[in-house]
Amino acid sequence: MFLFFTALPIAGVSVEKINTCCCWRESSSAHFSDYINFDSMAEILDPDKLRSKALKNGQPTSTSINIRRLIDRILTHYSSDFVVFRELIQNADDAGATSFHLEIKCDTSPASSAEMNFNNRTITEIRAINNGHVFSTADWQRVATIADGNIDPESVGQFGVGFFSVFSYTEEPIIVSGKEYMIFIWQDNKFLQTLHHKLLVEQQTNTTSIILKMRDKYILRIESILDNSRITNEDVPTINLTQLKAYFAKALSFTRNMMTLDIKVNQLLVFQMSKTKSNTSSILNPFTFKPHRSIHNMLLLDSFVFTEQTFAITNGPSITLGHIAIEAHLNIDQQLRNYFQRI
C-alpha cells in the first residue's frame, strides 16, 4: 500500500513534514520502522559506491559454467543435416584451402572394396583434412573459446560457435595443424579443457586435420533401400553417403577458394568433385553496375561479377553454370555492434 503523509504525529514522535512516497507494510501492528524511504535507500545503495567498495574489500568467488549444458544448447541451433561438414568446409575455405578431404572409417572392411559393400557398416571415426593456412597463435586461442568466431569480414564460416557442432559426433575432438595439435577433454563431465602440444617432427605437415572419434553408434548408409536383415528396434542414427555426396556438390558452389572436395571410406575413394572458374564474355552482363548504398548507408554493394564455373565429378558428369558474385559491406554503428556481441 502506498500513501502520502503530511505532518502526522506518530506515537508521541514529532514529525514536522514527510513529503515523500512511502511504503507501509500491511500488518496488525505497524511501527514507524515499517516505513521505507526509497529516496534515502537509493542514495545509500548507490551502485558505483557498492562496486568500488566490493572491489577493494570484497571476497572473490569464481562463477562456474556447465560447459556441457551450454554446448548442448548451442547444438539445438545447429541441428540441420550435415551441419558438421558444412562448418568444417566453411572453416577450411576461410583458411584459403583449395582442397578438402573427408575420410570415413568403418569398424570392418568388407571382403570386396566395392562401395556398396560398406552399407550398414558402423562408423568409428571421421577425419577432415584441408590444405589451407595452418593455425596461427590467434587461431589456437580462438578455437578454444566458445563464440569467438573468425573476425575476418571476408570469411564465410566461423571457427567458434560453429566448430562446436563437432560435439554432436565426438566427445574429444582433436585438431592437428602444422607443427601443433590440440585435444579437447572433459572434466567432471561439465568443464571443457584444451591441451595444446607440439607434434613430433615426423608428424608435422602443411595441412590441418580435424579428427572426430565417434561417441555414439552411427551407421553408414550406402543405399536408400533398407537392408531388412539388419533392421532392429534400436534407433541408430545414420549418415547417408548418397545424400552426403549431393550436399558436397552443393557446398562446392558456395566456396570462395575451394576447388576440390572428395570422400573416402576406409581409404576407398567414393566421391571426388572439382570446380574450375573462368571469366568469359560468353555470359553478357546485362547490368551496368555502379556501387550503391542503401538507406542510412548500412549496406554498400561494391561489385557484381559474372563468371563461368564448371563442376565435374570424377568418372561422372560435369556441368557449366553461370555464377554471380556480389561483394557487399555492412556498416553498423557501435551501439548495434555491441548489441550483437551481447547476444
C-alpha positions in Angstrom: 0.0 0.0 0.0 1.4 3.4 -1.0 0.4 6.5 1.0 1.3 10.2 1.1 1.8 11.7 4.6 1.9 15.3 5.7 2.7 16.4 9.3 1.3 13.4 11.2 2.2 12.7 14.9 3.0 9.1 15.4 3.2 7.5 18.9 4.4 10.7 20.5 7.1 11.3 17.9 7.1 14.8 16.4 7.2 14.7 12.7 7.4 18.1 11.0 6.9 17.0 7.5 7.0 13.9 5.4 6.5 14.7 1.8 7.9 11.6 0.1 6.2 8.5 -1.1 6.5 5.7 1.4 5.7 2.1 1.6 3.7 0.8 4.6 3.8 -2.9 5.2 0.3 -4.1 6.0 0.2 -5.7 9.4 -1.8 -5.7 12.5 0.7 -3.6 14.4 2.6 -1.2 12.2 5.6 0.7 13.6 7.5 3.7 12.3 10.3 1.5 11.3 8.0 -0.2 8.8 8.1 3.0 6.6 10.8 2.8 3.9 12.1 6.0 2.4 13.0 5.0 -1.1 14.8 8.2 -1.9 17.1 7.6 1.1 17.7 4.0 0.2 18.6 4.9 -3.4 21.3 7.2 -2.1 22.6 4.6 0.4 22.7 1.8 -2.2 24.4 3.8 -4.9 25.7 1.1 -7.4 29.0 2.9 -8.1 29.9 3.1 -4.4 28.9 -0.5 -3.8 31.0 -1.7 -6.7 34.0 0.4 -5.6 33.8 -1.0 -2.0 33.4 -4.6 -3.2 36.5 -4.3 -5.5 38.5 -3.1 -2.5 37.3 -5.3 0.3 35.0 -7.9 -1.3 35.6 -11.7 -1.1 36.2 -13.0 -4.6 34.5 -16.2 -5.7 34.5 -17.9 -9.1 31.4 -18.5 -11.2 31.4 -21.9 -12.7 29.6 -22.6 -16.0 28.4 -26.0 -17.0 30.0 -26.0 -20.5 28.5 -29.4 -21.3 25.0 -27.9 -20.9 26.0 -24.8 -22.8 27.2 -26.8 -25.7 24.1 -29.0 -25.7 22.0 -25.8 -26.0 24.2 -24.5 -28.8 23.8 -27.7 -30.7 20.0 -27.2 -30.7 20.7 -24.3 -33.1 23.0 -26.4 -35.3 20.7 -29.4 -35.9 20.3 -29.3 -39.7 21.5 -32.1 -41.9 25.3 -32.3 -42.3 25.9 -29.2 -40.2 29.2 -30.6 -39.0 30.5 -31.0 -42.6 29.2 -27.5 -43.5 31.1 -25.9 -40.7 34.3 -27.8 -41.5 34.2 -26.9 -45.2 33.5 -23.3 -44.4 36.3 -23.1 -41.9 38.7 -24.7 -44.5 37.6 -22.2 -47.1 38.2 -19.4 -44.7 41.7 -20.6 -44.3 42.3 -20.4 -48.1 42.1 -24.2 -48.7 41.7 -25.3 -52.3 41.0 -29.0 -51.4 39.0 -30.7 -48.7 39.2 -34.4 -48.0 36.7 -36.3 -45.8 37.8 -39.7 -44.5 35.2 -42.0 -43.0 36.5 -45.0 -41.1 34.3 -48.0 -40.5 34.7 -50.8 -38.0 35.5 -53.5 -40.5 36.4 -53.6 -44.2 34.3 -55.8 -46.5 35.9 -58.6 -48.4 35.4 -56.6 -51.6 36.4 -52.9 -51.8 33.2 -52.0 -53.8 31.4 -49.0 -52.4 28.1 -50.9 -51.9 29.7 -53.4 -49.6 30.1 -50.6 -46.9 26.4 -50.4 -46.5 25.3 -50.7 -42.8 28.9 -50.6 -41.5 29.4 -48.8 -38.2 31.4 -45.6 -38.4 34.2 -45.3 -35.9 35.9 -42.1 -36.9 35.5 -39.1 -39.2 38.6 -37.1 -40.3 38.5 -33.8 -42.3 41.8 -32.6 -43.9 42.4 -29.4 -45.8 45.4 -27.7 -47.3 44.6 -24.2 -46.1 46.8 -22.0 -43.9 47.9 -23.8 -40.8 46.7 -22.4 -37.4 48.3 -19.2 -36.1 48.6 -18.4 -32.4 45.4 -16.4 -32.6 43.6 -19.3 -34.3 44.6 -21.7 -31.5 43.4 -19.2 -28.9 40.1 -18.5 -30.7 39.1 -22.1 -31.3 39.3 -22.8 -27.6 36.8 -20.1 -26.8 33.1 -20.6 -27.5 31.6 -17.8 -29.6 34.9 -16.2 -30.6 34.4 -16.7 -34.3 36.6 -15.7 -37.2 36.8 -11.9 -37.2 37.8 -11.7 -40.9 34.9 -9.9 -42.7 35.7 -11.9 -45.9 35.1 -15.2 -44.1 32.0 -17.3 -44.6 32.3 -19.7 -41.7 33.0 -19.0 -38.0 35.7 -21.0 -36.2 33.9 -20.6 -32.9 30.4 -21.5 -32.1 30.1 -23.4 -35.4 33.0 -25.5 -34.7 31.4 -26.8 -31.5 28.9 -28.7 -33.7 31.5 -31.4 -33.8 30.5 -32.4 -30.3 27.3 -33.9 -31.8 29.7 -36.6 -33.1 32.5 -36.8 -30.7 33.4 -36.3 -27.0 37.0 -35.3 -27.6 37.8 -33.6 -31.0 41.4 -33.3 -32.0 42.8 -30.5 -34.2 46.2 -31.1 -35.9 47.6 -28.2 -37.8 51.1 -27.6 -39.0 53.5 -28.3 -36.2 51.0 -28.4 -33.3 47.8 -30.1 -32.1 45.1 -29.5 -29.6 42.7 -32.0 -27.9 39.5 -31.2 -26.1 38.8 -33.2 -22.9 36.1 -33.1 -20.3 36.5 -32.7 -16.5 33.7 -34.0 -14.3 31.5 -34.2 -17.4 30.9 -30.4 -17.1 34.0 -28.4 -17.8 35.9 -28.4 -21.1 39.7 -28.2 -21.1 42.0 -27.9 -24.1 45.5 -29.4 -24.2 47.9 -27.8 -26.7 51.1 -29.5 -27.7 53.9 -29.7 -30.3 54.0 -32.6 -32.8 56.9 -34.8 -33.4 58.9 -33.7 -36.5 57.7 -36.7 -38.5 54.1 -35.8 -37.7 54.3 -32.3 -38.9 52.6 -31.3 -42.2 51.3 -28.2 -44.0 47.7 -29.3 -43.6 45.0 -29.1 -41.0 43.1 -32.2 -39.8 40.0 -32.4 -37.6 39.8 -35.9 -36.0 36.4 -37.0 -34.6 36.3 -40.3 -32.9 32.6 -41.2 -32.8 30.9 -41.0 -29.5 27.7 -42.8 -30.5 27.0 -45.6 -32.9 26.5 -44.2 -36.4 25.7 -46.4 -39.4 26.9 -45.7 -42.9 24.0 -46.0 -45.3 25.0 -46.5 -49.0 21.7 -47.4 -50.5 18.3 -45.9 -49.8 16.6 -49.2 -49.6 16.8 -50.6 -46.0 18.5 -53.9 -45.5 15.8 -56.0 -43.8 18.3 -58.4 -42.4 19.8 -55.6 -40.3 16.6 -53.9 -39.1 16.3 -53.8 -35.3 14.2 -52.0 -32.7 17.3 -49.9 -31.9 17.1 -46.3 -33.1 20.6 -45.9 -34.6 21.5 -42.6 -36.4 22.9 -42.9 -39.9 25.0 -41.0 -42.4 23.6 -41.5 -45.9 26.5 -41.4 -48.3 24.3 -40.6 -51.3 22.9 -37.6 -49.6 26.3 -36.5 -48.4 27.7 -36.6 -51.9 24.8 -34.4 -53.1 25.5 -32.0 -50.2 29.2 -31.7 -51.1 28.2 -30.9 -54.7 26.0 -28.1 -53.4 28.6 -26.8 -50.9 31.3 -26.5 -53.5 29.2 -24.0 -55.4 29.3 -21.6 -52.4 33.0 -21.7 -51.6 35.4 -18.9 -52.4 38.7 -20.7 -52.5 37.8 -24.4 -52.5 38.3 -26.3 -55.8 38.2 -29.9 -54.9 36.1 -32.0 -52.5 36.5 -35.7 -52.0 35.2 -38.5 -49.8 37.0 -41.7 -48.8 35.6 -44.7 -46.9 38.4 -46.8 -45.4 40.8 -45.3 -47.9 38.5 -46.1 -50.9 37.8 -43.0 -52.9 34.0 -42.9 -53.4 33.4 -39.3 -54.5 35.5 -36.5 -55.9 34.3 -33.3 -57.4 36.3 -30.4 -58.8 35.4 -26.8 -59.8 37.1 -24.5 -62.3 36.4 -20.8 -62.8 36.8 -18.7 -65.9 36.0 -15.1 -66.7 34.3 -15.2 -70.2 32.5 -12.9 -72.5 30.0 -15.7 -73.3 28.0 -14.6 -70.4 27.0 -11.0 -71.1 26.5 -8.7 -68.1 23.1 -7.1 -68.6 23.8 -4.5 -66.0 26.0 -1.5 -65.8 26.8 -1.8 -62.2 27.6 1.1 -60.0 28.4 1.0 -56.3 25.2 1.5 -54.5 24.3 2.4 -50.9 21.2 1.5 -49.1 19.1 3.9 -46.9 21.1 5.1 -44.0 24.3 3.7 -45.7 24.0 0.5 -43.8 24.6 -1.7 -46.9 27.1 -0.9 -49.6 27.2 -3.0 -52.8 30.8 -3.0 -54.2 30.8 -5.3 -57.2 28.6 -7.5 -59.3 30.6 -10.1 -61.3 29.6 -12.8 -63.7 31.8 -15.8 -64.2 31.5 -19.4 -65.5 32.1 -22.3 -63.2 32.4 -25.9 -64.3 31.7 -28.7 -61.8 33.0 -32.1 -62.7 32.6 -35.4 -60.8 35.4 -37.8 -61.3 34.3 -40.7 -63.6 30.9 -38.9 -63.8 29.1 -36.0 -65.4 30.1 -32.3 -65.5 28.1 -29.1 -65.8 29.0 -25.5 -66.5 26.9 -22.8 -64.9 26.8 -19.0 -64.8 27.9 -17.7 -61.5 27.1 -14.3 -59.9 29.4 -13.0 -57.2 28.2 -9.9 -55.3 30.6 -8.1 -53.0 29.0 -6.0 -50.3 29.9 -4.4 -47.0 27.7 -3.9 -44.0 28.2 -0.8 -41.8 26.7 -0.8 -38.3 27.2 1.8 -35.6 28.9 0.9 -32.3 25.7 0.6 -30.3 24.3 -2.0 -32.7 27.7 -3.8 -32.8 27.7 -4.0 -29.0 24.2 -5.4 -29.0 25.1 -8.2 -31.5 28.1 -9.0 -29.4 26.0 -9.4 -26.3 23.6 -11.9 -28.0 
